[in-house]
Amino acid sequence: MVERFTLHMGEMLGVLQTLPDASVDAVITDPPYSSGGQYRGDRANDTGSKYVQTGTKILRPDFAGDNRDQRAYGYWSALWLAECLRIAKPGAPICLFTDWRQLPTTTDMLQAGGWVWRGIAVWDKTEAARPMSGRFTSQAEYVAWGSAGPMPVDLTAPCLPGVFRVVVKQRDKFHQTGKPTALMRQVVQICPKDGVVLDPFMGSGTTGVAALLEGRRFIGVEKQADIYETAERRIHGTQPEGSQAIPLFASTPA
């Protein structure tokens, strides 16, 4: 019987250090951007005040780790990205979500962690995203992607589009900065079928749900108990399509 997923509740770097070398087929994650403001004081605010739009009636838990300045964010990211590189198999892809503010830093930290930077994909959130008169619509976020060294030429994963046009639906959003399941189901296809996707910033578990639905396996890490519980509930109830394997749940406190 193949274990389909393992979830860890604990500090991310501590958990990563327990994972074996060259053991995952892809790293796909949406780290805290430490964004949502132009100045250091703005970034130190709680995530609800930074990311929840005025008039929004759905309140979600604040999340930690989103208040670093640019240098701290880059240095810290290089640490966990280097650890992910150790865990990744040779040639494994990595996908990091980011916004426009942190895009330059994200591409730098990807390379500082030892990964080969290979390009940018765009998530088009559609015209419904925060329209404001006299300004360009904040319609896009980005995926900086790369690989653990050279990529093999005989990959079984498909060629993915460079632009994903997926709208945010509130009924499918379980985290303040959660990504749509439909988007993540496309992104996880960069990992070969039955390969292992690692997400060191699991949040509400959407990457894990998408990985299982698309026939991949999953390792997720989340340190905040209330958000972890949401991920646990969602992922534990997800069956991989086309698979007879029974998902085994393993929770490892760090």
Summary of the structure (lengths in Angstrom):
residues: 254
radius of gyration: 17.3
end to end distance: 25.9
largest distance: 57.3
contacts: 810
relative contact order: 0.23
helix: 30%
strand: 19%
